[in-house]
Amino acid sequence: MPSAADGLLTGPPALELIVLDFDGTLADSFPWFTSVLNDVARRWRFRQVDPTEHPALRRLSAMEVFASLGVPGWKVPLIAHDLRRRMGREIRHIRPFAGVDELLAALQTAGLRLALASSNSRDNVQAVLGTSNLKRFERLECGIAITGKPARLKRIVRRCRVDANRAIYIGDEVRDIAAARAAGIAAGAVGWGYNTPDVLRAAGPDRLFPTLADLARLADETFA
C-alpha cells in the first residue's frame, strides 16, 4: 500500500498559520456598534437606522451598508476612524465572545501559529483581549482600511514565512472572504458575527464554522 513517504498520497495541506479577524470574530462588538450608529449618523449626516433594520444590515457587505445609508465614499475612512475612537472611549462595553480565551490557548497549544488582521486599533484589540492573549499572536496588523486587508494578509504570510496554501484568514464578513481570496490564502467564516451564516455560505468560504466550538476543533485536526 502506498504511504505518505512514497509521495503518492494526497490530501489537504496541514494548516500552519491561522489569521483571525477581531470585531465579530473574537470581540462581540456588533451590539455596541448598533447602539452608537445613529449618534454617528447625526454627526456625519447620513441616514439614521431604525432598530428593525438591524437584521437586514447583517445581510449586506460593509460597502453596501454605507451605500444604503447614503454615505459617500470619501466619508467612509473618516467614519471608521471616528468609530475606533468612540470604541476606545467605551471599550468597557466590549467583551470577547465566551470561550475565546480557551480557543486561542487551544490553537496555540496544538502548534498552530496565530496572527490577527483587523480594521480596529491595536489599543482596542489589546483592551478587549488582554495582554496575555495578545502575546499568542506572532503578527498583529491593525487599523486596516476597509479595502486594505488583502495587502496586509499578504504581508502577514510573507513575514511569517509560511506557504500561502498553509494559511487561512477567518472572519465574520463577506469582505473577509474576499480579502482572503485576493491574498491567495484559504477563507474561513464564523457563524456568530456580523454577516449571517447563509450570506457567508453564499460567498463560498473554504471553511464555515457555525459555532466557536467548531473553530476550536482546528486544534484537533490531523491531515494525511
N, C-alpha and C positions, 0 to 999 in steps of 0.2 A: 504494500500500500504506500502511495506517495506520502511524504512528510513535508512539513514546512521547510525543513533543511534542504529538500530537493528543489525548492523554489517552484513547486507545481501547485501548491495550494493557494487559493486566493481568498480574500475577504476584505472587509473594510479596514482601512489603516487605523491603528490604535490612536486615539486622541491623546495628545500631549499637552496642548495649551487650550484652556477654557477662558475665553474673554467674555466678561459679563457686563451688561448694562446696569445702570443704577436705579433710576426712577421707574417704578412699576415692575422691576425685576427683583431687586433687593430691598428697595425702600417703598413703603406703602404711602406714596405721596399724592395719589390721584384725589382722595377726599380733600386734602389741603388745597390742591390746585382748583378744584371746583368752588371751594369756599372763598377764594380771592379773585376768581375770574372776573366777576362783574366790577369789582373795585378797579382792577387793571383796565377793564374796558372803559370805565369813566375817565381814567387818566389819559389813556391813549386814543380815546374817541373812536371806538369800534362798537359794534352791536353787542348789547348785553344778552345774556343767555338765561332762559327760564330753566329751573331745575328739571322740568320734564324733558328737556332736550339732552340731558347728560347721556342717557343710553345711546342716542343717535350719534353723538360726538364720538363715542367709543368705536364706532364703525368706520370712522374716517381717518385718513392719514393726517399727520401734523399739518402739512401744507393745505389739505382740504379743509381742515378746521379753520385755519386762518382765512382761507378764501370764503368760507361760509359766514364768517363774522365780518367780512368786509375789510380785512386788514391788508393794506398794500405791502408789497414785498420789502420795501425799504424800512418798514417799521418792525419787521419780524426780529432781526437781531437786537433791536433796542428793547422790545418787549421781553425777549428771552433773558436779556441782562437784568431787566427790572425784576423778573420772576425769581432769578437766582438770588438777587439781593434781598427780596422780600422773604424768601425761604430762609436765608441766613438769619434774619431778624426773628423769625418764628420757628426756628429749627426744632424747638422743644415739642412741636406738634407732629413731627415726622418721626416714624419709627420703622425699623426693619420689619419685614414680614416675619411672622412667627416661624422659627426654625432656621433662619438664615445663618445664625452663628454656627449651628450644628452642621449645616450644609457646607459652609466654607471650610470648617475643620475636617469634615469627612473627605472632601475633594482633595485637600492638601495632603492629608494622611495617606490617601490612596496613591500619591505620587504625581497627581495632575498639577500642572503649573497653572497659575491663575494670573489674569490681568483684568483691568477694568477700563471701559471706554464709555464716557458719559458727557452729555452737554452740561451737566451740573458742575458746580465748582468743587475743587478739592476740599475746601474748608467745609462745605455742606456734606460731602461724602464722608469725611472723617468724623464730623459731629454726629452723624447718624449711625455709622457702622462701628465707630470706636477705633482707637489706635491699634489695639491688638488684632482686630480683623484686617485693618489696612495693611499690616505687615505681612499678611498672607499673599498679597499681590506683588508680583515681580515688576509689573509696569502699571502706571496709572496715567491715563490720558483723559483729562478733564477740561471743561469749558469748551467743548467742541461745538462749532457752528452747526446749524440744522442740516446743512448739506455736506459737512466736513468729515463724517465718520469713515467713509472708505479710505481716505488718505491716512487717517490716524490708525485704523486697523492694520493697514499695510505696514505702518511704522512699528506697531507693536510686534507683528510677526517677524519683521526684519531684525529688530533689536533683541528679540528673544531667541533669534537664530533657530527657528523651528520651521519645518516644511509646512507650506500652506495647507496641504491635504491632511495635516495632523492638528489643525486648529479649528475652532468653532466660536462664532460670536452668538451669544444668547441674549435676546432682548424681548420686549413686550409689544413692539410696534411693527407695522409692515415696513416702515423705513429702516428698521434694524435688519430685517431680512434682506432688503435691497442693498443695504450697506455691506453686509457680509458677502453677498454675491459680487458686488463691484470690487471688493477687496480680494476676491478669489479664494475665500475660505467658506467652510460649511456654515449654514444658517440654522440657528435654533430659536425657538419661540416658546414663551411661557404663557399658560392659560389664565393667569391671575392678575394681569397688569392692565395697561391702558386699552389696547385693542382687544376685541372679543375673540374667543378661540376660533369661531367659524370664519371670521375675517382673516385671521392669521393663517388658518389652514388653506384658504383660497389663494393665499400668496405663495404657497408651496415651499415651506421651510423643509430643510433636510430632517430636522427633528422637531417634534412638538411635545412639550412637557406639560400635561394638563395640570399637575399639582407640583408643589415643591418637593414632595417625596419622590416623584418621578425623576426630577432633576437630580436629586441626591443619589439615585441609583447609578449615575455615571461612575460613581466611585467603585461600584461592584462589577462593572462590565469587563469582560475579557474578550479578546479577539484571537481568531485563529492565526 
